[in-house]
Amino acid sequence: MKEFAYIRVSSKDQNECRQVIAMASRGIPAERIFLEKLSGKNTRRPDTSCLRFLRR
């Protein structure tokens, strides 16, 4: 099974760079790293690219 990464930060002020670097260092290619900048309290997710990728 191929690995992928889902990275979420809660606010636009938070920086996801360390998480992205850590996933890339594990060999996960950029096209399989999915990123959201959205509060965890919001259950409506506008970006569903990660789910579409996994369903394929």
Buried (B, 14 or more C-beta within 10 A) or exposed (E): EEEBBBBBBEEEEEEBEEBBEEBEEEEBEEEBBBBBBBEEEEEEEEEEEBEEEEEE
